[in-house]
Amino acid sequence: MEDHHHLPENLKPFFHRATEAQERLAKLEAALASTKTDIPDAKLVEENKQLQSKLEEANATVKQEQTKVKDLTIENAKHKYRILHLVRALKDADQKLERLSK
């Protein structure tokens, strides 16, 4: 029975350590809670990276389309030149045909 009287005295260091551990745990929980508020910022950073990636892809697509437009513009100019000469040749042929049919 004497051991029971000494038991609380023996447990005091353990209670003290447990209290310190609870205080450290409370600090860690508070630190964790503050980092959780940073999560939206991390989410914004991730969304920003995704948007940046999409923007780079869009810019690459725009450059490809600009190249296509340039190539098609050149091709169109060539076709216009050919059409111009074909129309002239048809007019000349029509004039010659008119002269021959008179």
C-alpha positions as CSV (number, residue, x, y, z in Angstrom):
1,M,0.0,0.0,0.0
2,E,2.9,2.4,0.5
3,D,3.6,2.2,-3.1
4,H,0.3,3.9,-3.8
5,H,1.3,6.9,-1.7
6,H,4.6,7.3,-3.6
7,L,2.9,6.7,-7.0
8,P,1.8,10.3,-7.6
9,E,5.3,11.5,-6.7
10,N,6.8,9.0,-9.1
11,L,4.4,10.1,-11.9
12,K,5.1,13.8,-11.6
13,P,8.0,13.7,-14.2
14,F,5.8,11.7,-16.6
15,F,3.0,14.3,-16.2
16,H,5.5,17.0,-16.8
17,R,6.8,15.3,-19.9
18,A,3.2,14.7,-21.1
19,T,2.4,18.4,-20.6
20,E,5.5,19.4,-22.6
21,A,4.5,17.0,-25.3
22,Q,1.0,18.4,-25.5
23,E,2.4,21.9,-25.8
24,R,4.7,20.8,-28.6
25,L,1.8,19.0,-30.3
26,A,-0.3,22.2,-30.0
27,K,2.5,24.2,-31.6
28,L,2.8,21.6,-34.4
29,E,-1.0,21.6,-35.0
30,A,-0.9,25.4,-35.1
31,A,1.9,25.3,-37.6
32,L,0.1,22.7,-39.7
33,A,-3.1,24.8,-39.6
34,S,-1.1,27.8,-40.9
35,T,0.3,25.8,-43.7
36,K,-3.2,24.7,-44.6
37,T,-4.1,28.3,-45.2
38,D,-1.1,28.4,-47.6
39,I,-2.7,25.6,-49.6
40,P,-4.9,28.0,-51.6
41,D,-1.7,29.8,-52.6
42,A,-0.1,26.5,-53.6
43,K,-3.3,25.8,-55.6
44,L,-3.0,29.2,-57.2
45,V,0.6,28.5,-58.1
46,E,-0.4,25.1,-59.6
47,E,-3.2,26.7,-61.6
48,N,-0.8,29.4,-62.7
49,K,1.6,26.8,-64.0
50,Q,-1.2,25.0,-65.8
51,L,-2.4,28.3,-67.4
52,Q,1.2,29.1,-68.4
53,S,1.5,25.7,-70.0
54,K,-1.7,26.2,-71.9
55,L,-0.6,29.6,-73.0
56,E,2.7,28.2,-74.3
57,E,0.7,25.5,-76.2
58,A,-1.6,28.2,-77.6
59,N,1.4,30.3,-78.7
60,A,2.9,27.4,-80.4
61,T,-0.4,26.7,-82.2
62,V,-0.7,30.4,-83.2
63,K,2.8,30.3,-84.7
64,Q,1.9,27.1,-86.6
65,E,-1.2,28.8,-87.9
66,Q,0.7,31.9,-88.8
67,T,3.1,29.8,-90.8
68,K,0.2,28.1,-92.6
69,V,-1.4,31.5,-93.4
70,K,1.9,32.7,-94.8
71,D,2.3,29.6,-97.0
72,L,-1.3,29.8,-98.1
73,T,-1.0,33.5,-98.9
74,I,2.1,32.7,-101.1
75,E,0.2,29.9,-102.8
76,N,-2.8,32.1,-103.3
77,A,-0.6,34.8,-105.0
78,K,0.8,32.2,-107.3
79,H,-2.7,31.0,-108.2
80,K,-3.9,34.6,-108.9
81,Y,-0.9,35.1,-111.2
82,R,-1.7,31.9,-113.1
83,I,-5.4,32.9,-113.3
84,L,-4.4,36.3,-114.6
85,H,-2.4,34.7,-117.4
86,L,-5.0,32.1,-118.2
87,V,-7.7,34.9,-118.5
88,R,-5.4,36.8,-120.8
89,A,-4.8,33.7,-122.9
90,L,-8.5,33.0,-123.1
91,K,-9.2,36.6,-124.2
92,D,-6.5,36.3,-126.8
93,A,-8.0,33.0,-128.0
94,D,-11.5,34.5,-128.1
95,Q,-10.2,37.5,-130.2
96,K,-8.4,35.1,-132.6
97,L,-11.6,33.0,-132.9
98,E,-13.7,36.1,-133.6
99,R,-11.2,37.1,-136.3
100,L,-11.3,33.7,-137.9
101,S,-15.0,33.4,-137.8
102,K,-15.5,36.8,-139.6
